[in-house]
Amino acid sequence: MGIISDTYRQFFIHSTPFNLLLMFVLLVWTQDKPNRFFVCFVAVATIAGLMLEWIGVNTGMLFGRYSYGTVLGYRWQGVPLLIGVNWFIIMYCCGIAVHTILNKIAQRLSATGQVPSPPLRLLSVAIDGATLAVFFDWVMEPLAVKLGFWQWEGDGTIPFYNYACWFLAGAFLLTFFHFLPFSKNNKFAIHLLLIQLMFFLLLRTFYY
C-alpha cells in the first residue's frame, strides 16, 4: 500500500535496506538451535552472493549487463553490500521450503516402506530449490527495475542468461545447504517466502 501510494512511495522504497536487515534478523532469530554449521551457511551464502554480484556487475560474465541504483544502500565497486544478505534470505527460504515438503513426502512414503534415497533427496533440494529461487527472481525482476534496485543495459530486456546463472548458483548453494548438519525446520522462513512472493505479485498486478 505504501509503494502504491504517491505520497509515501519514496519513503517505503528507500526503507528497503531496513526491510532486508529485518528479514535477516528474524530468520536468524527463528532458526531452531543455530550452530556453527548454520553460521557457516549464512557466511557462505552472503559472501558468495556478493562475489557473484561483483563479477556480474564488473565483468558482465554472470547474469548479463546490469548496474545497481542507490536504493539498496552503500555500494562497494558498484555492488550494494546488502545484496549478499538478500542472497542468503532467498537461498535459505527456498531451501527450507523444499526441505519441508520433502520431509512431508518422506513421512508419507515411510508408511508404505519406501524412503527417498539420499541422492534423490539431494537432487530435490538442489534442483527444486534452485527452480523455486529462479521463479522468485522472475517474479521480482520487473518490479526491482521499476523500483530502482537495479537496471539492465541496452533496451532493458532481462536476459534468459540471468535466470540460467541464477539456477546454477542456486543449485550450488543449496547443495551446500543440504549437506550442512543444522536444523532445517523453520516455519517462519516458509511464511516469509510466501509473503515476499505475494508482495511482488501484488505490485506486479497493481503498480507495474
Backbone bond lengths (Angstrom), bond angles and torsions (degrees), N, CA, C in turn:
res aa  C-N    CA-C-N  psi(-1)  N-CA   C-N-CA  omega(-1)  CA-C   N-CA-C  phi
1 M - - - 1.463 - - 1.524 110.60 -
2 G 1.338 115.90 -39.43 1.453 119.64 -179.43 1.521 112.19 -64.57
3 I 1.332 117.09 -40.10 1.463 120.82 -178.67 1.527 111.32 -73.53
4 I 1.320 116.97 -35.33 1.461 120.20 177.85 1.524 110.49 -66.86
5 S 1.342 116.55 -33.79 1.463 121.38 -178.32 1.527 111.38 -68.62
6 D 1.317 116.84 132.63 1.466 121.26 176.94 1.528 111.22 -65.27
7 T 1.325 116.47 -32.70 1.460 121.10 -174.93 1.524 112.38 -72.04
8 Y 1.331 117.45 -42.16 1.464 120.99 -171.85 1.524 113.88 -108.75
9 R 1.342 117.21 3.13 1.466 120.68 -173.77 1.524 112.52 -54.66
10 Q 1.322 117.68 -52.26 1.459 120.49 -175.68 1.522 112.24 -63.91
11 F 1.332 116.44 -36.01 1.472 119.48 177.80 1.515 110.94 -60.54
12 F 1.336 116.70 -47.43 1.462 119.82 -177.45 1.534 111.85 -71.16
13 I 1.317 117.06 -37.49 1.462 119.52 178.29 1.525 110.59 -62.85
14 H 1.327 116.64 -44.43 1.460 120.42 -177.89 1.529 112.63 -79.25
15 S 1.340 117.17 -2.33 1.463 121.32 172.36 1.525 111.65 -89.50
16 T 1.329 117.57 4.04 1.468 121.88 -178.12 1.532 113.05 -56.21
17 P 1.351 120.43 -43.32 1.471 118.93 178.00 1.534 112.75 -57.92
18 F 1.336 116.81 -41.64 1.463 120.13 177.03 1.521 110.42 -63.03
19 N 1.332 116.54 -40.26 1.457 121.57 179.85 1.533 111.20 -61.80
20 L 1.338 116.59 -44.50 1.462 120.79 178.85 1.523 111.44 -63.07
21 L 1.331 116.21 -44.40 1.460 119.97 179.53 1.522 111.20 -64.79
22 L 1.334 117.38 -37.90 1.464 120.78 178.27 1.522 110.71 -64.13
23 M 1.330 117.70 -43.61 1.465 120.95 177.77 1.521 110.46 -61.74
24 F 1.323 116.49 -42.21 1.466 120.86 179.31 1.522 110.83 -60.72
25 V 1.322 116.90 -48.81 1.471 121.11 -179.12 1.526 110.93 -61.45
26 L 1.328 117.22 -42.40 1.465 120.39 -178.56 1.529 111.62 -67.41
27 L 1.330 117.64 -36.45 1.462 120.08 177.68 1.528 110.88 -66.22
28 V 1.325 116.80 -42.77 1.460 120.36 178.65 1.523 110.20 -65.98
29 W 1.335 116.08 -40.64 1.462 121.06 -177.95 1.527 111.80 -66.05
30 T 1.342 117.32 -35.89 1.465 120.85 -177.47 1.529 112.81 -88.90
31 Q 1.329 118.03 -2.76 1.459 120.73 177.05 1.526 109.80 -64.17
32 D 1.322 116.74 127.24 1.462 122.04 -179.49 1.528 110.48 -74.82
33 K 1.322 116.02 119.08 1.463 122.75 177.15 1.542 112.24 49.20
34 P 1.307 117.17 64.17 1.475 119.32 179.94 1.522 111.35 -61.96
35 N 1.324 116.42 135.22 1.463 121.36 178.60 1.520 108.89 -126.88
36 R 1.336 115.49 -173.43 1.466 119.10 -175.97 1.531 111.58 -65.97
37 F 1.321 117.53 -25.49 1.464 119.81 179.45 1.529 110.66 -72.94
38 F 1.322 116.45 -35.34 1.463 119.71 174.56 1.521 110.03 -65.33
39 V 1.325 116.66 -44.79 1.466 121.02 177.75 1.520 109.76 -60.13
40 C 1.340 116.45 -37.73 1.460 121.15 178.69 1.531 110.49 -62.76
41 F 1.343 117.03 -42.76 1.462 119.16 179.59 1.519 110.95 -66.21
42 V 1.334 116.97 -41.49 1.467 120.15 177.71 1.525 109.78 -56.36
43 A 1.334 115.76 -46.75 1.463 120.46 -177.54 1.526 111.47 -66.46
44 V 1.328 116.88 -45.83 1.467 120.91 -177.48 1.527 111.10 -64.81
45 A 1.342 117.32 -45.77 1.461 120.68 -179.01 1.526 110.87 -63.68
46 T 1.330 116.46 -40.81 1.464 120.60 -178.91 1.528 111.45 -68.48
47 I 1.336 116.17 -48.47 1.468 120.27 -177.95 1.525 110.86 -68.43
48 A 1.345 116.62 -41.46 1.465 120.05 178.71 1.525 110.45 -62.39
49 G 1.339 116.72 -41.30 1.455 120.03 177.69 1.520 111.84 -60.37
50 L 1.340 116.27 -43.39 1.466 120.25 178.41 1.526 111.39 -63.07
51 M 1.341 116.18 -43.32 1.462 120.39 -178.96 1.528 110.89 -64.74
52 L 1.327 116.71 -43.85 1.464 120.32 179.78 1.528 110.86 -62.72
53 E 1.334 115.32 -41.79 1.464 118.83 179.55 1.530 111.34 -68.50
54 W 1.324 116.91 -35.82 1.468 119.77 177.87 1.521 110.13 -62.62
55 I 1.340 115.76 -44.92 1.468 119.91 177.76 1.523 109.93 -62.70
56 G 1.337 116.33 -43.63 1.456 120.18 -178.48 1.515 113.19 -62.87
57 V 1.330 116.69 -46.34 1.455 120.91 -177.10 1.519 112.07 -70.46
58 N 1.328 117.03 -40.57 1.459 120.31 -171.21 1.525 114.84 -93.01
59 T 1.328 117.62 -13.54 1.463 119.23 -179.98 1.532 112.77 -125.57
60 G 1.326 117.48 -24.13 1.454 120.37 -175.77 1.517 112.82 75.58
61 M 1.345 117.32 5.12 1.465 120.60 -177.37 1.523 112.26 -75.57
62 L 1.323 117.01 -23.21 1.459 120.85 177.61 1.524 109.34 -119.78
63 F 1.307 116.47 138.04 1.460 124.63 173.83 1.528 114.44 74.04
64 G 1.310 118.91 -23.26 1.458 121.35 -175.83 1.520 111.21 112.09
65 R 1.330 116.40 -172.25 1.461 121.59 -178.47 1.531 110.22 -90.93
66 Y 1.310 116.05 115.54 1.463 120.85 -179.65 1.519 109.05 -152.98
67 S 1.340 115.79 168.38 1.459 120.81 177.67 1.520 108.66 -147.80
68 Y 1.331 115.37 152.33 1.462 120.80 -178.05 1.518 111.36 -91.49
69 G 1.334 115.45 147.70 1.452 121.65 172.31 1.520 109.80 -88.34
70 T 1.318 116.21 -161.65 1.472 121.03 -176.07 1.524 112.83 -98.48
71 V 1.335 118.28 -3.50 1.462 121.19 -172.86 1.523 112.48 -63.21
72 L 1.328 117.60 -36.18 1.464 121.28 -175.06 1.521 113.50 -84.14
73 G 1.303 117.32 8.36 1.459 120.06 173.61 1.518 113.86 93.32
74 Y 1.332 115.23 -158.92 1.467 122.70 -172.68 1.521 111.38 -55.80
75 R 1.337 115.91 133.63 1.464 122.17 179.87 1.524 110.55 -114.68
76 W 1.315 115.08 139.50 1.466 121.77 173.62 1.514 107.77 -115.55
77 Q 1.329 116.13 116.32 1.465 122.48 -176.21 1.530 111.22 51.43
78 G 1.321 113.74 43.27 1.461 120.27 174.94 1.517 115.30 86.42
79 V 1.342 117.74 -2.48 1.466 121.10 -176.01 1.525 110.38 -114.79
80 P 1.331 119.04 120.87 1.468 120.58 176.08 1.532 110.26 -63.53
81 L 1.320 116.60 132.67 1.459 119.38 -178.94 1.529 111.58 -62.92
82 L 1.323 116.74 -29.07 1.464 119.64 -178.70 1.523 113.29 -72.97
83 I 1.327 118.14 -11.26 1.462 118.87 179.80 1.525 111.02 -66.09
84 G 1.327 116.59 -27.29 1.463 119.73 174.66 1.516 111.30 -64.60
85 V 1.329 116.50 -39.40 1.460 121.52 176.39 1.525 110.04 -62.24
86 N 1.326 116.75 -39.90 1.454 121.12 178.61 1.533 111.39 -62.85
87 W 1.326 116.67 -39.95 1.467 120.22 176.41 1.525 110.63 -60.03
88 F 1.328 116.41 -45.40 1.473 118.79 178.43 1.526 110.87 -60.17
89 I 1.333 117.15 -46.04 1.463 120.89 -177.33 1.527 110.96 -58.47
90 I 1.333 116.50 -47.33 1.464 120.10 -177.32 1.527 111.15 -67.02
91 M 1.330 117.27 -47.96 1.466 120.24 -177.09 1.526 111.53 -65.99
92 Y 1.316 116.47 -41.33 1.462 120.09 -179.89 1.526 110.65 -64.91
93 C 1.321 117.59 -48.00 1.462 120.85 -178.56 1.529 111.54 -63.69
94 C 1.332 117.27 -42.32 1.472 120.33 178.45 1.522 110.79 -66.32
95 G 1.329 116.89 -41.07 1.458 120.77 178.36 1.514 111.89 -62.70
96 I 1.328 117.09 -45.46 1.462 121.43 179.13 1.522 110.76 -62.74
97 A 1.342 116.93 -42.78 1.464 120.86 -178.51 1.526 111.56 -61.34
98 V 1.338 116.90 -48.51 1.462 120.38 -178.91 1.526 110.53 -68.35
99 H 1.322 117.62 -40.19 1.465 121.36 178.87 1.528 110.65 -61.07
100 T 1.331 116.83 -40.37 1.466 120.94 179.78 1.524 111.12 -66.05
101 I 1.329 117.11 -44.92 1.468 120.87 177.99 1.521 110.50 -62.11
102 L 1.331 116.35 -42.13 1.460 121.03 -179.71 1.526 110.94 -62.47
103 N 1.321 117.12 -40.20 1.468 120.28 178.42 1.527 111.36 -64.86
104 K 1.334 116.01 -38.99 1.470 119.30 177.80 1.525 110.65 -62.21
105 I 1.331 116.43 -43.15 1.464 120.68 178.65 1.524 110.65 -64.52
106 A 1.335 116.65 -42.51 1.466 121.16 -179.54 1.525 111.22 -62.54
107 Q 1.331 116.69 -38.58 1.461 120.29 179.13 1.524 111.32 -63.97
108 R 1.322 116.40 -38.99 1.461 119.54 178.77 1.529 111.28 -70.78
109 L 1.325 115.87 -38.96 1.467 119.19 179.40 1.520 111.94 -68.52
110 S 1.338 116.46 -32.03 1.471 119.39 -178.40 1.517 111.72 -62.88
111 A 1.338 117.01 -26.16 1.468 120.48 178.33 1.525 111.23 -67.40
112 T 1.339 116.14 -22.63 1.467 120.62 178.50 1.533 111.58 -101.60
113 G 1.318 115.80 6.38 1.462 120.05 179.26 1.507 114.18 83.74
114 Q 1.324 117.62 10.75 1.454 121.70 179.45 1.524 109.96 -111.52
115 V 1.324 115.97 137.74 1.468 121.80 179.41 1.521 107.96 -134.02
116 P 1.336 118.50 132.42 1.472 120.39 178.05 1.524 110.69 -57.93
117 S 1.313 117.23 135.72 1.459 121.38 -179.72 1.530 110.35 -70.52
118 P 1.345 117.66 155.65 1.478 120.05 178.84 1.526 114.12 -54.65
119 P 1.351 119.76 -42.65 1.477 117.97 177.38 1.522 112.86 -62.65
120 L 1.339 117.07 -36.13 1.455 120.74 179.70 1.524 110.52 -68.01
121 R 1.327 116.94 -38.48 1.467 120.70 177.71 1.530 109.94 -64.23
122 L 1.328 116.16 -41.74 1.461 120.22 178.75 1.526 110.75 -62.20
123 L 1.336 116.34 -46.79 1.466 120.17 179.83 1.527 111.67 -61.36
124 S 1.329 115.90 -38.45 1.452 119.81 -179.75 1.520 111.10 -64.46
125 V 1.342 116.99 -47.52 1.463 120.10 -178.92 1.529 110.43 -64.90
126 A 1.341 116.90 -45.66 1.467 120.48 -175.88 1.529 112.26 -71.46
127 I 1.343 117.21 -50.58 1.468 120.79 -174.63 1.532 111.43 -76.87
128 D 1.331 116.16 -49.32 1.468 118.79 -179.41 1.530 111.07 -66.86
129 G 1.327 115.94 -39.77 1.459 119.46 178.95 1.520 111.55 -65.03
130 A 1.335 116.82 -42.19 1.469 120.26 178.48 1.525 111.02 -65.88
131 T 1.330 116.83 -37.51 1.468 120.43 177.31 1.526 110.57 -63.54
132 L 1.334 116.16 -41.64 1.461 120.69 177.67 1.532 110.60 -63.38
133 A 1.333 116.85 -40.53 1.468 121.05 178.50 1.528 110.91 -63.99
134 V 1.327 116.79 -40.59 1.471 120.68 178.37 1.529 110.36 -65.57
135 F 1.328 116.22 -40.76 1.473 119.48 177.08 1.521 110.47 -61.17
136 F 1.335 116.71 -42.34 1.465 120.41 177.52 1.523 110.30 -61.16
137 D 1.326 116.60 -43.43 1.467 120.13 179.25 1.526 111.03 -63.80
138 W 1.342 117.10 -39.17 1.461 121.25 179.22 1.528 110.83 -63.07
139 V 1.332 116.38 -39.82 1.464 120.47 177.66 1.525 110.72 -67.42
140 M 1.325 116.65 -38.74 1.461 121.63 -173.25 1.526 113.47 -79.52
141 E 1.316 118.39 -36.36 1.467 122.72 -168.43 1.532 114.88 -49.80
142 P 1.323 119.77 -55.85 1.474 118.71 -176.37 1.531 112.84 -59.68
143 L 1.344 116.22 -37.58 1.461 119.43 179.41 1.516 111.20 -70.78
144 A 1.339 116.46 -39.80 1.464 120.16 -179.95 1.528 110.41 -59.52
145 V 1.331 116.22 -39.20 1.474 120.24 178.18 1.520 110.35 -66.44
146 K 1.323 116.50 -46.14 1.465 119.84 -177.81 1.526 111.93 -66.19
147 L 1.349 116.63 -32.67 1.462 120.19 -179.33 1.523 112.52 -82.51
148 G 1.335 116.92 -4.23 1.459 120.38 175.98 1.507 115.40 87.64
149 F 1.350 117.57 16.39 1.461 119.85 178.19 1.531 110.03 -67.22
150 W 1.328 115.70 -47.55 1.466 122.44 176.36 1.517 108.80 -154.92
151 Q 1.329 116.24 171.74 1.461 120.61 178.74 1.522 109.63 -144.01
152 W 1.324 114.93 150.04 1.456 121.45 179.32 1.514 109.64 -97.14
153 E 1.323 115.98 143.02 1.465 120.57 -179.57 1.530 110.63 -77.36
154 G 1.313 115.72 170.28 1.460 120.91 -178.72 1.515 110.76 76.18
155 D 1.327 116.66 -132.93 1.463 120.63 -178.54 1.521 112.50 -85.25
156 G 1.340 116.94 4.86 1.462 120.90 177.12 1.514 114.40 85.30
157 T 1.324 117.56 2.84 1.465 120.90 179.44 1.522 110.37 -68.63
158 I 1.335 116.38 134.37 1.464 121.18 178.57 1.532 107.80 -80.80
159 P 1.338 118.42 117.25 1.466 120.03 -174.57 1.529 112.83 -74.53
160 F 1.325 115.40 148.46 1.460 120.31 174.95 1.526 110.71 -59.70
161 Y 1.321 115.70 -30.73 1.466 122.39 179.09 1.526 110.76 -56.14
162 N 1.335 116.99 -33.79 1.461 120.95 177.99 1.523 110.87 -59.59
163 Y 1.332 116.33 -46.78 1.467 120.60 -177.65 1.528 111.48 -70.36
164 A 1.336 116.82 -34.41 1.468 120.21 177.60 1.521 110.54 -63.72
165 C 1.331 116.46 -43.62 1.468 120.10 179.01 1.518 111.29 -67.99
166 W 1.320 116.30 -37.31 1.457 120.39 176.12 1.529 110.20 -59.48
167 F 1.338 115.97 -43.36 1.468 120.35 -178.59 1.529 110.58 -62.77
168 L 1.324 116.98 -47.03 1.462 120.49 -177.92 1.523 111.35 -65.41
169 A 1.331 116.47 -44.29 1.465 119.98 178.92 1.528 110.42 -64.19
170 G 1.330 116.31 -41.44 1.457 120.50 179.10 1.518 112.23 -64.08
171 A 1.334 117.29 -42.80 1.461 120.93 179.30 1.531 110.92 -61.97
172 F 1.334 116.85 -39.42 1.468 120.79 178.61 1.522 110.89 -64.59
173 L 1.334 117.35 -49.93 1.464 120.41 -177.92 1.527 112.05 -66.30
174 L 1.317 117.00 -35.05 1.457 119.91 -179.86 1.523 112.04 -75.92
175 T 1.326 117.71 -25.20 1.473 120.10 170.81 1.520 109.57 -64.89
176 F 1.314 116.26 -43.57 1.461 122.13 175.31 1.525 109.95 -60.99
177 F 1.328 116.62 -44.11 1.469 123.01 177.21 1.527 110.46 -56.56
178 H 1.323 116.74 -44.67 1.467 121.72 -176.13 1.527 112.14 -63.00
179 F 1.316 117.06 -41.70 1.465 120.00 -173.37 1.530 113.61 -81.97
180 L 1.318 118.22 -22.10 1.464 119.97 -179.44 1.532 110.08 -72.44
181 P 1.341 117.25 128.15 1.474 120.88 -176.38 1.538 113.44 -83.77
182 F 1.319 115.82 79.11 1.454 119.28 170.44 1.523 108.50 -133.47
183 S 1.324 117.25 160.41 1.461 121.66 -177.40 1.522 110.41 -60.83
184 K 1.321 115.40 132.24 1.465 120.74 -179.74 1.532 110.54 -117.87
185 N 1.318 114.85 31.93 1.464 121.36 176.16 1.529 108.42 -108.21
186 N 1.317 115.94 97.48 1.457 120.87 -178.89 1.528 108.75 -143.17
187 K 1.330 115.75 94.82 1.466 120.08 -177.83 1.528 111.18 -64.31
188 F 1.328 116.31 -32.02 1.464 118.40 -179.61 1.528 111.09 -61.72
189 A 1.344 117.23 -37.35 1.466 120.68 179.95 1.525 111.00 -60.95
190 I 1.336 116.50 -39.28 1.467 120.33 178.43 1.521 110.11 -66.98
191 H 1.330 116.20 -44.02 1.466 120.34 179.10 1.529 110.68 -63.17
192 L 1.331 116.75 -39.97 1.464 120.08 -179.72 1.523 110.98 -64.76
193 L 1.331 117.05 -40.03 1.462 120.53 177.36 1.529 110.89 -61.66
194 L 1.326 116.49 -44.32 1.463 120.70 179.04 1.531 111.15 -65.21
195 I 1.337 116.74 -39.41 1.464 120.66 178.63 1.524 110.73 -62.65
196 Q 1.338 116.03 -43.10 1.464 119.34 179.77 1.530 111.50 -65.68
197 L 1.338 116.18 -42.03 1.466 119.35 177.23 1.523 110.49 -61.52
198 M 1.327 117.27 -43.16 1.455 121.09 178.34 1.529 110.50 -62.57
199 F 1.324 116.81 -41.46 1.459 122.69 179.80 1.528 110.97 -57.34
200 F 1.332 116.56 -52.29 1.460 120.19 -177.62 1.528 112.10 -71.42
201 L 1.328 117.75 -35.81 1.458 119.94 178.52 1.528 110.92 -66.05
202 L 1.333 117.11 -40.57 1.461 120.17 178.63 1.526 110.75 -66.09
203 L 1.326 116.61 -40.14 1.466 119.65 178.89 1.524 111.10 -67.40
204 R 1.341 117.09 -36.88 1.467 119.57 176.50 1.513 110.95 -64.42
205 T 1.331 116.47 -28.98 1.463 120.33 -179.00 1.528 111.97 -80.43
206 F 1.346 116.87 -42.10 1.466 120.02 -170.53 1.525 114.45 -108.29
207 Y 1.330 118.04 -11.01 1.462 118.36 -175.20 1.517 113.02 -125.52
208 Y 1.328 117.96 -33.89 1.464 121.13 -173.88 1.524 111.44 -66.01
